[in-house]
Amino acid sequence: MDLRTAIQQGSDILSSAGVPDARLTAELLLCHALRKERIYLYSHPEHQLSTVEWIHYGRYLHERTSGKPAQYITKVQEFYGRPFRVSPAVLIPRPETEHVVEHALEVAQGAKRILDIGTGSGALAVTLALELNADAVATDISHDAILAARSNAEALHARAGFVQCDLASALSTRFDLIVSNPPYIPAREMGTLQQEVRDHEPHVALLGGANGTEIYHRIVPQAERLLQPGGWLIFEIGYQGESCVRSAFGPAWQDVTTGYDLAGWPRVVRGRYAP
Ligand SMILES: C[S@@+](CC[C@H](N)C(=O)[O-])C[C@H]1O[C@@H](n2cnc3c(N)ncnc32)[C@H](O)[C@@H]1O
């Protein structure tokens, strides 16, 4: 079977199973089976799949139609233009989280020391360390997330250190910028999540307690302990969390601002520590 036919057949299988973006997904899974970049599919349409390639491709299609996210099959997700390795131990970095990077680049250009609380794959810590030419420290409560983030930092040559702890409880040095995309799905909304998120992504990365905002109220006092005066705290928030997260910033904070995503939802809340 040649590549063109394999893409068409894969696309038909995925689309009949209701998988969105069926053709693109078929192409990505085929590339993964071939261990080639996507350009190869178009530059070598005459390539005949070997038996091993066909078996791999068939397995990946089956995994995807069974609900496994494509990124956990290909083990990679691009974030801010860089490839991050992902496994079911870490949240798949989302494009919305790139807004946190944009806000950081807007307000914290001179930051030399950055802290990322709840780093997952390391997407924010690694990206900001590279974009700002800074030293990052990142924490996560999950040991497997720490291992994944550290391996991404090494692969992408970012200056970053990783600490397994609850929020920032193990840290005592000061930072110029703190970012966090903590778990913020209210427990009562777990049942409303897409099945592939609920069944495959780590619940510790998703569930933010009863109303999804308690963790922000725990992070702000820790940021007051760890930020240099004038430093910024930048959060990603869930679509219902804006007013509650803003209320976590007390009198020691100035310039508390909300940022919106491309769909117009509140997505980022940031504030400047001014004790
Ligand atoms: C929504 S994910 C964000 C991951 C990554 N920063 C991103 O944006 O893709 C939240 C992360 O916070 C971690 N986490 C949850 N509770 C935590 C806690 N109490 N202390 C530290 N990390 C925590 C989870 O393990 C998960 O990796």
The ligand as an ORCA input file, in Angstrom:
! r2SCAN-3c Opt
* xyz 0 1
  C      -2.972     21.992     34.391
  S      -1.453     21.103     34.638
  C      -0.328     22.249     33.890
  C       0.912     21.626     33.347
  C       1.801     22.598     32.553
  N       2.203     23.720     33.373
  C       1.063     23.102     31.321
  O       0.650     24.268     31.341
  O       0.921     22.353     30.358
  C      -1.212     21.314     36.368
  C       0.051     20.670     36.954
  O       0.088     20.970     38.348
  C       0.528     19.825     39.062
  N      -0.001     19.930     40.427
  C      -1.240     19.667     40.875
  N      -1.340     19.922     42.190
  C      -0.120     20.373     42.589
  C       0.426     20.804     43.832
  N      -0.324     20.827     44.941
  N       1.711     21.183     43.863
  C       2.478     21.156     42.750
  N       2.022     20.755     41.539
  C       0.737     20.372     41.455
  C      -0.016     18.658     38.266
  O       0.720     17.480     38.533
  C       0.139     19.156     36.837
  O       1.375     18.789     36.296
*
